[in-house]
Amino acid sequence: MNDAATLSPAAPRPAHVPEGALYDFDMFRDPAYLADPHKRILDLIRVAPPVFWTPRNGGHWMFLSHNANFKASRDTESFTSQFVTREQLDAIRAKMPPGTPHIPMASPINLDPPEHGQYRTPLQQAFSPKAMLALKDDIRTLANQLIDSVITRGRCDFMVDIAEPLPVRVFLKMLGLPLERQEEYRALVREHLSDPEPDPRKVMMKLLRITAMMRDTILERRERPQNDLISLLWKSQINGRPTTLEDMENYGVVLFIAGLDTVMNGMGFGIRHLAQDQALQSQLRANPKTIPEASEELLRRYTFTVPPRKVAKDIVFEGLQMKAGERVMLFLPAADLDPTEFAGSDRFDLTREKKAHIAFNLGPHRCLGSHLARVELQTLYEVMLARLPPFRLDPDRPPNFHGGHVIGVDTLWIVWDV
């Protein structure tokens, strides 16, 4: 089977898209991308336009350059995060059978300012740097327990044994959801994030499944609050009014999806790099105080999120006509490898002076969980380097990757001497 046979069907090029802005790239199925995502991204930066339209997955825009991503992330009037308007949502609800539960919206991610800020404010305190640092001892304890379970083996699939259970257990505990349903939760998140052409009705059905899984816990915390995020949100106010059950379900879907997937992919790319760079491992073991700096450079070098947007109105952006309703992918992994922004962008450079990456996006939608992600990444690297002997990639089991809105490592076998 040739490579073209694995790609999604090609949509026709719209008349307003010039041929010079067309580049064929499938962010879900491109074979070279799935073989080594960031290697393929470096290739795209060399050969593709900094802003291009791809015919794959229904046709959409891809923003590669740092400049385009920087501007679009801050311009919520031109690039909206609200993919389903309230009018569309009402129309979908009208077609649902009588008695269908409330259909949630992923708030505040799928809202624009000023409404976005009203829903984001109650979360700010819960995800503050101080609050996340208070979790560090628990995160370190869990990291040590996970390493205890593999250290005598001399090998492990890092993604399965450490990278997935660490942040997922931390977040489930923080949110207040039962740990025993971890596998069930993760399967639903993977299904949600793997859809290349989201159909609004299908998205709504997936969100209903998420809220159905969380509803008992949400209602229980309203009656019997505990020391968790769901209980805290019940006590919050949104723009001066008490939080409702619909608000809690809206919060629940976005926290569920973001909290149970994202950071493990950063862990996978970071440990993969360390496994291939024995000199860096030695340097960090000798001077652990530089691990936070190394973590930031790994985030830049291996940025892994691709937030979607929708063109809100007919505009000209970076010299190109874009029409209202067209989809846009903020290709942050390419932005952080843009050589016009980062000299020697393909190199990991611990002494790099300019480390201001946008791995967590920027503007009003900057990742709310960035402080938690940083604590988890730094703590993981500290514990791995302190507990394990020098580790390397298993030559008999090469890594596997996935594309999509969050690119990452599916399997990462590492070995060490015992």
C-alpha positions in Angstrom: 0.0 0.0 0.0 1.4 3.4 -0.9 1.5 6.4 1.4 -1.4 8.2 -0.4 -3.7 5.2 0.3 -3.3 5.8 4.1 -4.4 9.4 4.0 -7.9 10.9 4.4 -9.7 11.8 1.2 -8.6 15.1 -0.4 -11.1 17.9 -0.4 -11.1 20.3 -3.4 -9.1 23.5 -3.1 -11.4 26.5 -2.4 -11.2 29.2 -5.1 -9.9 31.8 -2.7 -6.9 29.6 -1.7 -4.0 30.2 -4.1 -2.0 27.2 -5.4 1.1 28.6 -3.6 -0.7 28.2 -0.3 -1.7 24.6 -0.9 0.3 21.9 0.8 -0.8 18.3 1.2 -0.4 17.2 4.9 -2.5 14.9 7.0 -1.9 15.7 10.7 -3.6 12.4 11.7 -2.3 10.0 9.1 0.9 11.3 7.4 3.2 8.3 7.5 6.4 10.3 8.1 4.7 12.3 10.9 3.6 9.0 12.6 7.1 7.6 12.3 8.7 10.6 14.0 6.5 13.7 14.5 9.1 16.3 15.2 11.4 15.1 12.5 8.5 15.5 10.0 7.7 19.0 11.5 11.3 20.1 10.8 10.8 18.9 7.2 7.5 20.8 6.9 9.2 24.0 8.1 11.8 23.6 5.3 9.4 22.7 2.4 5.9 24.0 3.3 4.6 27.6 3.3 4.5 29.1 6.8 0.7 29.3 6.5 -0.9 26.7 4.2 -4.2 25.1 3.4 -4.3 21.3 3.3 -7.0 19.3 1.6 -6.9 16.5 4.2 -9.5 15.9 6.9 -12.1 18.0 5.2 -9.6 20.8 4.3 -8.2 23.3 6.8 -5.5 25.9 7.4 -2.2 25.0 9.1 -0.2 27.8 10.9 3.5 26.8 11.1 5.4 30.0 11.7 5.9 31.3 15.2 4.6 34.7 14.0 1.3 33.4 12.7 0.6 31.3 15.8 1.5 34.2 18.1 -0.8 36.6 16.3 -3.7 34.2 15.9 -3.6 33.0 19.5 -4.2 36.5 20.7 -6.8 37.5 18.0 -10.0 35.9 19.4 -12.1 38.2 17.2 -10.7 36.6 14.0 -10.0 33.1 15.3 -12.8 31.8 17.6 -12.6 28.9 19.9 -16.4 28.5 19.8 -16.9 25.8 17.2 -20.6 25.3 18.0 -22.6 28.4 18.5 -25.4 28.6 21.0 -27.8 28.7 18.0 -26.4 25.5 16.6 -26.4 23.9 20.0 -30.1 24.8 20.4 -30.8 23.3 17.0 -29.1 20.1 18.0 -30.9 19.9 21.3 -34.2 20.4 19.5 -33.6 17.2 17.5 -32.7 15.2 20.6 -35.3 12.8 22.1 -37.4 14.2 25.0 -35.6 13.9 28.3 -32.1 14.0 26.8 -29.7 15.4 29.5 -28.0 18.8 29.3 -25.5 18.8 26.4 -22.3 20.3 27.9 -20.0 22.8 26.3 -16.3 22.5 27.1 -16.0 25.7 29.2 -13.9 27.8 29.2 -11.8 26.3 26.3 -14.7 26.6 23.8 -15.6 30.2 24.7 -14.2 33.5 23.7 -13.7 36.7 25.8 -15.3 38.1 27.8 -17.4 35.0 28.6 -14.2 32.9 28.6 -12.8 34.9 31.5 -15.9 34.6 33.5 -15.6 30.8 33.5 -11.8 30.7 33.7 -11.6 32.9 36.9 -13.0 30.2 39.3 -10.2 27.8 38.1 -7.3 30.2 38.5 -6.8 29.8 42.2 -7.1 26.0 42.0 -4.3 25.9 39.4 -2.1 28.6 40.8 1.7 28.1 41.0 1.4 27.9 44.8 -1.4 25.3 44.7 0.5 23.2 42.2 3.8 23.3 44.2 1.9 22.0 47.2 1.3 18.8 45.2 5.0 18.2 44.6 5.6 15.8 47.5 2.6 13.6 46.5 3.8 13.6 42.9 7.3 12.6 44.0 5.9 9.8 46.2 3.9 8.4 43.3 6.8 8.7 40.9 9.0 6.7 43.3 6.2 4.0 43.7 6.0 3.6 39.9 9.8 3.3 39.6 9.8 0.8 42.4 7.6 -1.4 40.3 10.0 -1.5 37.4 13.5 -0.8 38.6 14.6 -4.4 39.1 13.4 -5.4 35.6 16.0 -3.5 33.7 13.4 -2.4 31.2 9.9 -1.0 30.9 7.4 0.6 28.5 7.7 4.0 30.0 4.4 5.2 28.6 2.4 2.3 30.1 4.3 1.9 33.4 5.1 5.5 34.3 4.0 8.3 31.9 0.3 7.5 31.9 -0.4 6.5 35.5 1.5 9.4 37.0 -0.4 12.4 35.7 -3.7 10.6 35.4 -3.7 9.5 39.0 -2.6 12.9 40.2 -5.4 14.6 38.2 -8.1 12.1 39.2 -7.3 12.6 42.8 -7.2 16.4 42.3 -10.5 16.4 40.5 -12.2 13.9 42.9 -12.9 11.1 40.5 -12.5 7.4 41.5 -9.1 6.0 40.5 -10.4 2.5 39.8 -12.1 3.9 36.6 -8.8 5.2 35.2 -8.8 2.8 32.1 -12.4 3.6 31.3 -11.8 7.3 31.5 -8.6 7.2 29.3 -10.3 5.2 26.6 -13.0 7.8 26.2 -10.5 10.6 26.1 -8.5 8.9 23.4 -11.6 8.4 21.3 -12.5 12.1 21.7 -9.1 13.4 20.6 -8.7 11.0 17.7 -11.5 12.4 15.5 -10.0 14.3 12.5 -13.3 15.8 11.3 -15.4 16.5 14.3 -19.1 16.2 13.5 -21.0 18.5 16.0 -23.7 16.0 16.7 -21.1 13.2 17.4 -19.1 15.5 19.6 -22.2 16.2 21.6 -22.8 12.5 22.1 -19.3 12.0 23.3 -19.6 14.9 25.8 -22.8 13.4 27.1 -21.0 10.1 27.7 -18.3 12.0 29.7 -20.8 13.9 31.8 -22.8 10.7 32.4 -19.6 9.1 33.8 -19.0 12.1 36.1 -22.5 13.0 37.2 -22.7 10.8 40.3 -19.5 12.3 41.6 -20.5 15.8 40.8 -23.9 15.5 42.6 -22.3 13.8 45.6 -19.8 16.6 46.0 -22.6 19.2 46.0 -24.1 17.5 49.0 -20.9 16.3 50.7 -18.0 18.5 49.7 -14.5 17.1 50.0 -11.0 18.5 49.5 -11.1 18.3 45.7 -11.6 20.5 42.6 -15.2 19.5 42.0 -16.1 20.6 45.6 -14.2 23.8 45.1 -16.1 24.7 41.9 -19.4 24.1 43.6 -18.5 26.8 46.1 -17.5 29.2 43.3 -19.4 31.9 41.5 -19.5 32.7 37.8 -19.9 36.4 37.1 -21.5 36.9 40.5 -24.0 34.0 40.3 -23.8 30.6 42.0 -22.5 27.6 40.0 -25.2 25.4 38.5 -25.2 21.7 37.6 -24.9 22.7 33.9 -21.8 24.8 34.8 -20.3 21.9 36.6 -20.9 19.6 33.6 -19.3 22.2 31.3 -16.3 22.4 33.6 -16.2 18.6 33.9 -15.7 17.8 30.2 -12.9 20.2 29.7 -11.0 19.2 32.8 -11.6 15.5 32.0 -10.3 15.8 28.5 -7.3 18.1 29.2 -6.3 16.6 32.5 -6.3 12.9 31.4 -4.2 13.1 28.3 -1.9 16.1 27.7 1.2 16.0 30.0 2.0 12.4 29.5 2.9 13.1 25.9 5.4 15.7 27.1 6.9 13.1 29.5 7.2 10.7 26.6 9.1 13.0 24.3 11.3 14.2 27.2 12.3 10.8 28.4 12.9 9.7 24.7 15.3 12.5 24.3 17.1 11.8 27.5 17.4 8.1 26.6 19.2 9.1 23.4 21.5 11.7 25.1 23.7 10.0 27.7 25.8 13.1 28.0 22.8 15.2 29.0 21.7 12.5 31.5 25.2 12.7 33.1 25.1 16.5 33.2 21.7 16.6 34.9 22.5 13.9 37.4 25.7 15.8 38.3 23.7 19.1 38.6 20.0 18.5 39.3 19.4 22.2 39.8 19.5 22.6 36.0 16.6 20.1 35.5 14.0 22.9 35.4 15.9 24.6 32.6 16.2 21.3 30.8 12.5 20.7 31.2 11.7 24.1 29.5 14.0 23.4 26.6 12.5 19.9 26.2 9.0 21.5 26.1 10.2 23.9 23.3 12.0 21.2 21.3 9.1 18.8 21.6 6.0 20.9 21.8 3.0 18.5 21.4 -0.4 20.4 21.3 -2.2 21.5 18.2 -5.2 23.7 19.3 -8.0 24.1 16.7 -9.7 27.4 15.9 -12.4 28.5 13.5 -12.2 31.6 11.3 -14.8 33.9 12.8 -15.2 36.3 9.9 -13.8 36.8 6.4 -10.3 38.1 6.9 -6.9 38.5 5.2 -4.3 37.0 7.4 -0.6 36.7 6.5 -1.5 37.9 3.0 -4.1 35.1 2.5 -7.9 35.3 2.2 -9.7 33.2 4.8 -13.4 32.6 5.0 -15.7 32.5 8.0 -16.2 29.0 9.2 -12.9 27.6 7.9 -10.9 25.5 10.4 -7.4 26.5 11.6 -4.8 24.4 13.4 -2.4 26.3 15.6 0.6 24.1 14.9 2.5 25.0 18.1 5.1 22.2 17.6 6.2 23.9 14.4 6.1 27.4 16.0 8.5 26.3 18.6 10.9 24.9 16.0 10.7 28.0 13.8 14.4 28.9 13.0 13.5 32.6 12.6 12.5 32.6 16.3 14.9 30.1 17.8 18.5 29.9 16.4 19.4 26.3 15.8 15.8 25.4 16.6 16.5 21.7 15.9 19.1 21.5 18.7 18.4 20.9 22.3 20.4 23.7 24.0 20.5 23.8 27.8 22.3 27.2 27.6 19.8 28.7 25.2 19.2 32.3 26.1 15.7 32.6 24.5 13.5 29.9 26.1 10.2 31.7 25.8 8.4 28.8 24.1 4.6 28.6 23.4 4.2 24.9 24.2 1.3 26.0 26.5 -0.1 28.4 24.0 -0.5 32.1 24.8 -3.1 34.8 25.0 -6.4 34.3 26.8 -6.4 30.5 26.2 -2.9 29.9 27.6 -3.0 26.4 29.2 -4.6 26.6 32.7 -2.7 23.5 33.7 0.8 24.7 32.7 1.9 25.1 36.4 0.8 21.5 37.2 2.5 20.2 34.0 5.8 21.9 34.9 5.8 20.4 38.5 5.0 17.0 37.1 7.6 17.1 34.4 10.4 18.4 36.6 9.6 16.0 39.4 9.5 13.1 37.1 12.9 14.0 35.6 14.4 14.5 39.0 13.2 11.1 40.3 14.1 9.2 37.1 17.6 10.5 37.0 18.1 10.0 40.8 16.7 6.4 40.9 17.6 4.8 37.6 21.0 4.0 36.2 21.7 5.5 32.8 18.8 4.4 30.6 18.6 4.1 26.8 16.1 3.2 24.1 15.4 -0.5 23.7 17.0 -1.3 20.3 14.6 -4.2 19.7 11.4 -2.1 20.4 11.4 1.2 18.6 8.9 3.9 19.8 5.5 4.3 18.3 3.8 7.7 17.9 0.4 9.2 17.2 -0.7 12.4 15.5 -3.8 14.6 15.9 -4.5 17.5 18.2 -2.1 16.2 20.8 0.9 14.4 19.3 2.7 11.9 21.5 4.4 8.6 22.1 2.3 5.5 22.3 5.0 3.1 23.4 8.5 3.9 24.6 10.6 1.0 25.7 13.7 1.9 27.7 16.4 -0.3 29.2 19.0 0.0 31.9 21.6 -2.2 33.5 20.7 -4.1 36.7 
